[in-house]
Amino acid sequence: MANEEITTERALYFGNAIGLILYGFQLLMYFQSITSSRARDSSHPKMQRFIAVYGAILLVFFTVLVATNMLFGEEAWIEHRAHVDPAIFIAENMTAWWYYMLGYIASVVVSFMCDGLLLYRCHIIWGSRLWIMGAPFLMYFASVAMAIVYTVDCSLPGYNPLSRTSAQFAIAWISLSVTLNVTLTTLISVRLLMMRSLVRSILPAHVEAKYTSIVSIFVESALPMSLLGIGLIVTYALDSRVQLAASFVWGSSCATSSQLIIFRMAMGSGWSKDVVSQVTQALGSGILFAPPSSSDMAGAQSDPLTFFPSTMNHKLNRVQSIDSELQDV
C-alpha cells in the first residue's frame, strides 16, 4: 500500500514537471508562430487571424490545465501534508475543489481543439475527399459525447479517479480520442508518404523535402500525441498509478502537437488546399519543375526560392505560377 502511495505522489510530481516543460515549449512556439506569420507576408489575413486566435485559445486552456495541476500539488504536498498523507489527499480530494474541475474541463477542451485541427488537416491533405473523413467524423462526435459524460461523472460527489469504477468513463473517452488520433495519424502519414513518392518527379528537391520530409510527416500527423495516447490507455487498462503522469503528459502533448502544426502553417511549410490542388493538377498534367537556368536566376534575385517550371511538352517554355504559397517557397 505504501508503494502505491509513493507511486501516486511521484506520478503527480513528474506529470507536473513534464507538463511545465511542454508549457514553456508551447509559449515559445505560439509567439514564434505569430512573428513568422506576420513576417512572411500579409496576403493571407484570414490565416494570420486563425493562427493568432486558435493559438491564443489553446494557450489559455493549456495555462489553466497547468496552473490547476500545480495548485493541487501545492495543496497535497505543502498545505495539508501535516494532516493527511498526500497520496490519500490526492485520491479523496481531486474533485473537491472547483479549480481542479476547471482543469478537467480545460483538458477536455484542449483535446477537442487538437482533434478538430487534425480532422481539418486530414481533410485538406486528402484533397477534401468526404468518403475518407466519414469514420473519423463519427469517432470525433462519439468522443465529444463521451467526454461530456466523463466530465459530468467527475463532478459528482465521491468521485475517485483512481478507482476502477470511476476510471471506466475515462477509459471510454480516452480510448475513443486516442483511436481517432491514431486513425487520423495513419491517414495523414499514408497520404504524405504517397505524395512523397509522387512529387519527386515534379518538385525540386528542397521543396519536396519541405512538404514531404520525415519531419513534416512527424509533425503533420501528430505522431507523438498518438503514441502517448496509446501508452495512456495501457496505464488505465493495467490500473497503474502512473496513469496520473501519463494523463498529464498526454493532455500537454495535445496542445504542443497542435501548436507545432500551426507553426508549420505560419512558416509556410504546411499543406493547404491550394498546395494539394496544384500539386495534384501538376501530377495529372505531367508538369515538371526543372532546375533554374541562368537567365531565370538573373530575373529572380528578389525571390531566390521561386519555382522555375517546365513541361514535358517543349512547345511551352514556362508554366504560369501554380500557387501563392508555392511561390513563397
RODO-2510 file (C-alpha; in nm, 4 decimals, decimal comma):
residues 329
     n   res          X          Y          Z
     1     m     0,0000     0,0000     0,0000
     2     a     0,2853     0,2341     0,0868
     3     n     0,4470     0,1701    -0,2510
     4     e     0,1229     0,2610    -0,4300
     5     e     0,1002     0,5862    -0,2350
     6     i     0,4579     0,6786    -0,3213
     7     t     0,3924     0,5929    -0,6868
     8     t     0,0848     0,8183    -0,6874
     9     e     0,2848     1,1103    -0,5483
    10     r     0,5662     1,0548    -0,7941
    11     a     0,3211     1,0363    -1,0827
    12     l     0,1684     1,3720    -0,9903
    13     y     0,5120     1,5277    -0,9437
    14     f     0,6675     1,4049    -1,2678
    15     g     0,3470     1,4734    -1,4605
    16     n     0,3522     1,8344    -1,3440
    17     a     0,7245     1,8689    -1,4201
    18     i     0,6911     1,7407    -1,7776
    19     g     0,3759     1,9471    -1,8257
    20     l     0,5654     2,2635    -1,7288
    21     i     0,8428     2,1844    -1,9781
    22     l     0,5888     2,1380    -2,2561
    23     y     0,4118     2,4573    -2,1464
    24     g     0,7323     2,6558    -2,1930
    25     f     0,7714     2,4992    -2,5371
    26     q     0,4089     2,5939    -2,6136
    27     l     0,4710     2,9579    -2,5217
    28     l     0,7798     2,9717    -2,7433
    29     m     0,6039     2,8137    -3,0407
    30     y     0,2975     3,0389    -3,0101
    31     f     0,4884     3,3673    -3,0155
    32     q     0,7215     3,2352    -3,2847
    33     s     0,4159     3,1428    -3,4936
    34     i     0,2742     3,4940    -3,4574
    35     t     0,6070     3,6502    -3,5544
    36     s     0,6591     3,4203    -3,8518
    37     s     0,3075     3,4627    -3,9911
    38     r     0,3372     3,8413    -3,9821
    39     a     0,6874     3,8491    -4,1242
    40     r     0,6209     3,6088    -4,4119
    41     d     0,3539     3,8080    -4,5971
    42     s     0,0269     3,9929    -4,5459
    43     s    -0,1662     3,8362    -4,8346
    44     h    -0,3436     3,5835    -4,6102
    45     p    -0,5080     3,7865    -4,3292
    46     k    -0,7567     3,5085    -4,2510
    47     m    -0,4752     3,2635    -4,1959
    48     q    -0,2931     3,5112    -3,9740
    49     r    -0,6061     3,5636    -3,7646
    50     f    -0,6605     3,1889    -3,7361
    51     i    -0,3023     3,1328    -3,6214
    52     a    -0,3317     3,4068    -3,3602
    53     v    -0,6803     3,3232    -3,2293
    54     y    -0,6535     2,9439    -3,2308
    55     g    -0,3118     2,9550    -3,0672
    56     a    -0,4306     3,2043    -2,8038
    57     i    -0,7348     2,9951    -2,7081
    58     l    -0,5216     2,6822    -2,6925
    59     l    -0,2640     2,8609    -2,4780
    60     v    -0,5305     2,9895    -2,2359
    61     f    -0,6753     2,6437    -2,1723
    62     f    -0,3284     2,4906    -2,1501
    63     t    -0,2396     2,7560    -1,8918
    64     v    -0,5491     2,6668    -1,6889
    65     l    -0,4594     2,2982    -1,7051
    66     v    -0,1009     2,3534    -1,5873
    67     a    -0,1994     2,6055    -1,3178
    68     t    -0,4657     2,3824    -1,1627
    69     n    -0,2301     2,0838    -1,1557
    70     m     0,0387     2,2917    -0,9845
    71     l    -0,2090     2,4343    -0,7348
    72     f    -0,3379     2,0896    -0,6472
    73     g     0,0179     1,9663    -0,5949
    74     e     0,0825     2,2571    -0,3604
    75     e    -0,2308     2,1660    -0,1611
    76     a    -0,1259     1,7991    -0,1361
    77     w     0,2432     1,8395    -0,0546
    78     i     0,2540     2,1623     0,1477
    79     e    -0,0769     2,2876     0,2824
    80     h    -0,2225     1,9561     0,4040
    81     r     0,0795     1,7296     0,4468
    82     a     0,0690     1,7548     0,8272
    83     h    -0,2945     1,6399     0,8432
    84     v    -0,3197     1,3641     0,5843
    85     d    -0,0914     1,1579     0,3640
    86     p    -0,0505     1,3322     0,0242
    87     a    -0,1488     1,0198    -0,1709
    88     i    -0,4707     0,9859     0,0304
    89     f    -0,5355     1,3569    -0,0124
    90     i    -0,4911     1,3246    -0,3897
    91     a    -0,7306     1,0302    -0,4105
    92     e    -1,0006     1,1842    -0,1911
    93     n    -0,9933     1,5493    -0,2975
    94     m    -0,9276     1,5530    -0,6709
    95     t    -1,2788     1,6823    -0,7396
    96     a    -1,3430     1,8534    -0,4059
    97     w    -1,2353     2,1956    -0,5330
    98     w    -1,3804     2,3837    -0,8235
    99     y    -1,0404     2,4743    -0,9708
   100     y    -0,9477     2,1108    -1,0251
   101     m    -1,2727     2,0544    -1,2105
   102     l    -1,1797     2,3585    -1,4154
   103     g    -0,8564     2,1780    -1,5040
   104     y    -1,0548     1,8736    -1,6153
   105     i    -1,2706     2,0892    -1,8406
   106     a    -0,9605     2,2621    -1,9801
   107     s    -0,8034     1,9254    -2,0675
   108     v    -1,1221     1,8178    -2,2461
   109     v    -1,1344     2,1421    -2,4469
   110     v    -0,7675     2,1078    -2,5437
   111     s    -0,8392     1,7543    -2,6655
   112     f    -1,1385     1,8781    -2,8689
   113     m    -0,9320     2,1520    -3,0308
   114     c    -0,6488     1,9151    -3,1167
   115     d    -0,8802     1,6509    -3,2635
   116     g    -1,0672     1,9176    -3,4602
   117     l    -0,7447     2,0560    -3,6067
   118     l    -0,6280     1,7065    -3,7022
   119     l    -0,9634     1,6413    -3,8715
   120     y    -0,9283     1,9615    -4,0708
   121     r    -0,5688     1,8877    -4,1677
   122     c    -0,6576     1,5337    -4,2754
   123     h    -0,9473     1,6731    -4,4804
   124     i    -0,7106     1,9177    -4,6523
   125     i    -0,4278     1,6715    -4,7129
   126     w    -0,6641     1,4158    -4,8648
   127     g    -0,7974     1,6757    -5,1095
   128     s    -1,1372     1,7240    -4,9382
   129     r    -1,2473     1,3664    -5,0023
   130     l    -1,5557     1,3277    -4,7850
   131     w    -1,5641     0,9491    -4,8082
   132     i    -1,2251     0,9376    -4,6377
   133     m    -1,3473     1,1520    -4,3472
   134     g    -1,6740     0,9688    -4,2687
   135     a    -1,5433     0,7343    -3,9979
   136     p    -1,3161     0,9962    -3,8298
   137     f    -1,6059     1,2433    -3,8057
   138     l    -1,8241     0,9792    -3,6376
   139     m    -1,5440     0,8960    -3,3928
   140     y    -1,4972     1,2664    -3,3192
   141     f    -1,8619     1,3213    -3,2251
   142     a    -1,8643     0,9994    -3,0210
   143     s    -1,5535     1,1236    -2,8383
   144     v    -1,7215     1,4584    -2,7667
   145     a    -2,0296     1,2853    -2,6267
   146     m    -1,8254     1,0537    -2,4047
   147     a    -1,6114     1,3431    -2,2825
   148     i    -1,9250     1,5273    -2,1714
   149     v    -2,0413     1,2159    -1,9836
   150     y    -1,6966     1,1822    -1,8261
   151     t    -1,6930     1,5467    -1,7148
   152     v    -2,0367     1,5119    -1,5526
   153     d    -1,9211     1,1962    -1,3753
   154     c    -1,6130     1,3787    -1,2456
   155     s    -1,8315     1,6489    -1,0882
   156     l    -2,0410     1,4033    -0,8850
   157     p    -1,9744     1,3770    -0,5085
   158     g    -1,7457     1,0941    -0,4079
   159     y    -1,5718     1,0682    -0,7434
   160     n    -1,2306     0,8983    -0,7199
   161     p    -1,0376     0,8855    -1,0483
   162     l    -0,8132     0,6091    -0,9136
   163     s    -1,0991     0,3671    -0,8534
   164     r    -1,1761     0,1032    -1,1153
   165     t    -1,5421     0,2034    -1,1494
   166     s    -1,4705     0,5742    -1,1933
   167     a    -1,1986     0,5007    -1,4468
   168     q    -1,4394     0,3293    -1,6866
   169     f    -1,5714     0,6569    -1,8283
   170     a    -1,2178     0,7892    -1,8561
   171     i    -1,1081     0,4751    -2,0410
   172     a    -1,4049     0,5028    -2,2792
   173     w    -1,3370     0,8686    -2,3616
   174     i    -0,9604     0,8348    -2,3897
   175     s    -0,9963     0,5197    -2,5995
   176     l    -1,2241     0,6988    -2,8455
   177     s    -1,0000     1,0044    -2,8576
   178     v    -0,6806     0,8023    -2,8998
   179     t    -0,8434     0,5792    -3,1625
   180     l    -0,9375     0,8941    -3,3524
   181     n    -0,5807     1,0265    -3,3142
   182     v    -0,4283     0,7036    -3,4397
   183     t    -0,6733     0,6864    -3,7315
   184     l    -0,6005     1,0435    -3,8387
   185     t    -0,2266     0,9963    -3,7868
   186     t    -0,2361     0,6889    -4,0102
   187     l    -0,4419     0,8612    -4,2806
   188     i    -0,2184     1,1681    -4,2857
   189     s     0,1028     0,9639    -4,2801
   190     v    -0,0127     0,7348    -4,5610
   191     r    -0,1211     1,0310    -4,7734
   192     l     0,2056     1,2185    -4,7228
   193     l     0,4093     0,9070    -4,7984
   194     m     0,2074     0,8643    -5,1184
   195     m     0,2666     1,2282    -5,2087
   196     r     0,6335     1,1939    -5,1240
   197     s     0,6833     0,9237    -5,3841
   198     l     0,4867     1,1197    -5,6447
   199     v     0,6086     1,4775    -5,6101
   200     r     0,9731     1,3857    -5,6534
   201     s     0,9122     1,3942    -6,0280
   202     i     0,7661     1,7453    -6,0307
   203     l     0,9209     1,9441    -5,7470
   204     p     1,2785     2,0499    -5,6771
   205     a     1,4484     1,8513    -5,4022
   206     h     1,4453     2,1336    -5,1455
   207     v     1,0727     2,1936    -5,1966
   208     e     0,9882     1,8222    -5,1948
   209     a     1,1740     1,7850    -4,8646
   210     k     0,9894     2,0818    -4,7179
   211     y     0,6457     1,9286    -4,7736
   212     t     0,7087     1,5532    -4,7559
   213     s     1,0109     1,5016    -4,5317
   214     i     1,0067     1,2712    -4,2300
   215     v     0,9859     1,5750    -4,0013
   216     s     0,6878     1,7035    -4,1996
   217     i     0,5085     1,3698    -4,1659
   218     f     0,6031     1,3518    -3,7980
   219     v     0,4512     1,6941    -3,7219
   220     e     0,1539     1,6962    -3,9596
   221     s     0,0314     1,3579    -3,8356
   222     a     0,0751     1,4456    -3,4641
   223     l     0,2552     1,1148    -3,4173
   224     p     0,3891     1,1872    -3,0634
   225     m     0,0390     1,2524    -2,9332
   226     s    -0,0920     0,9256    -3,0776
   227     l     0,1939     0,7237    -2,9267
   228     l     0,1481     0,8861    -2,5859
   229     g    -0,2255     0,8216    -2,6083
   230     i    -0,1639     0,4508    -2,6651
   231     g     0,0622     0,4487    -2,3599
   232     l    -0,2097     0,6212    -2,1562
   233     i    -0,4659     0,3559    -2,2486
   234     v    -0,2205     0,0878    -2,1372
   235     t    -0,1789     0,2514    -1,7934
   236     y    -0,5575     0,2687    -1,7491
   237     a    -0,6023    -0,0911    -1,8626
   238     l    -0,3391    -0,2074    -1,6112
   239     d    -0,4920     0,0133    -1,3376
   240     s    -0,1479     0,1629    -1,2831
   241     r    -0,0906     0,4641    -1,0573
   242     v     0,1314     0,6015    -1,3325
   243     q    -0,1893     0,6972    -1,5144
   244     l    -0,1789     1,0381    -1,3415
   245     a     0,1549     1,1259    -1,5012
   246     a     0,0536     0,9704    -1,8329
   247     s    -0,2717     1,1692    -1,8453
   248     f    -0,0923     1,4994    -1,7720
   249     v     0,1725     1,4335    -2,0362
   250     w    -0,0850     1,3247    -2,2955
   251     g    -0,3004     1,6334    -2,2306
   252     s     0,0049     1,8549    -2,2664
   253     s     0,1105     1,6783    -2,5865
   254     c    -0,2319     1,7515    -2,7379
   255     a    -0,1603     2,1232    -2,7043
   256     t     0,2016     2,1118    -2,8223
   257     s     0,1234     1,8866    -3,1214
   258     s    -0,1449     2,1287    -3,2384
   259     q     0,0853     2,4266    -3,1923
   260     l     0,3587     2,2580    -3,3962
   261     i     0,1137     2,2171    -3,6846
   262     i     0,0166     2,5836    -3,6517
   263     f     0,3845     2,6782    -3,6504
   264     r     0,4411     2,4941    -3,9794
   265     m     0,1434     2,6785    -4,1282
   266     a     0,2870     3,0109    -4,0071
   267     m     0,6231     2,9266    -4,1663
   268     g     0,4524     2,8500    -4,4971
   269     s     0,5554     2,4838    -4,4799
   270     g     0,2142     2,3335    -4,4088
   271     w    -0,0111     2,1717    -4,6660
   272     s    -0,3090     2,3811    -4,7766
   273     k    -0,5987     2,3373    -5,0185
   274     d    -0,4143     2,5297    -5,2881
   275     v    -0,0923     2,3335    -5,2469
   276     v    -0,2714     1,9979    -5,2607
   277     s    -0,4833     2,1088    -5,5578
   278     q    -0,1942     2,2462    -5,7615
   279     v     0,0364     1,9516    -5,6904
   280     t    -0,2427     1,7108    -5,7881
   281     q    -0,3066     1,9052    -6,1092
   282     a     0,0648     1,9075    -6,1859
   283     l     0,0799     1,5307    -6,1406
   284     g    -0,2124     1,4848    -6,3754
   285     s    -0,0778     1,7162    -6,6445
   286     g     0,2817     1,5946    -6,6478
   287     i     0,4319     1,9221    -6,5260
   288     l     0,7916     1,9039    -6,4082
   289     f     0,9853     2,1614    -6,2082
   290     a     1,3266     2,1784    -6,3637
   291     p     1,6377     2,3379    -6,2098
   292     p     1,6512     2,7133    -6,2831
   293     s     1,8506     2,8364    -6,5787
   294     s     2,0963     3,1221    -6,5543
   295     s     1,8516     3,3634    -6,7199
   296     d     1,5785     3,2608    -6,4790
   297     m     1,8128     3,3084    -6,1865
   298     a     1,9007     3,6571    -6,3077
   299     g     1,5325     3,7519    -6,3106
   300     a     1,4568     3,6035    -5,9727
   301     q     1,7176     3,7617    -5,7482
   302     s     1,4443     3,9238    -5,5437
   303     d     1,2955     3,5822    -5,4635
   304     p     1,5700     3,3204    -5,4538
   305     l     1,3270     3,0363    -5,3797
   306     t     1,0876     3,0930    -5,6687
   307     f     0,9978     2,7824    -5,8723
   308     f     1,1023     2,7544    -6,2382
   309     p     0,8520     2,5196    -6,4032
   310     s     0,8882     2,3445    -6,7388
   311     t     0,6701     2,0814    -6,9011
   312     m     0,7180     1,7624    -7,0913
   313     n     0,5731     1,9475    -7,3883
   314     h     0,8574     2,1535    -7,5330
   315     k     0,6105     2,3906    -7,7010
   316     l     0,5614     2,5562    -7,3639
   317     n     0,8575     2,7485    -7,2347
   318     r     0,7134     2,8189    -6,8952
   319     v     0,4109     2,7347    -6,6815
   320     q     0,2265     3,0083    -6,5025
   321     s     0,2730     3,0448    -6,1287
   322     i     0,0998     2,7461    -5,9651
   323     d     0,0183     2,8862    -5,6241
   324     s     0,0931     3,1793    -5,3982
   325     e     0,2157     2,9514    -5,1214
   326     l     0,4445     2,7591    -5,3526
   327     q     0,5656     3,0895    -5,4961
   328     d     0,6670     3,1984    -5,1449
   329     v     0,8802     2,8892    -5,1131
***
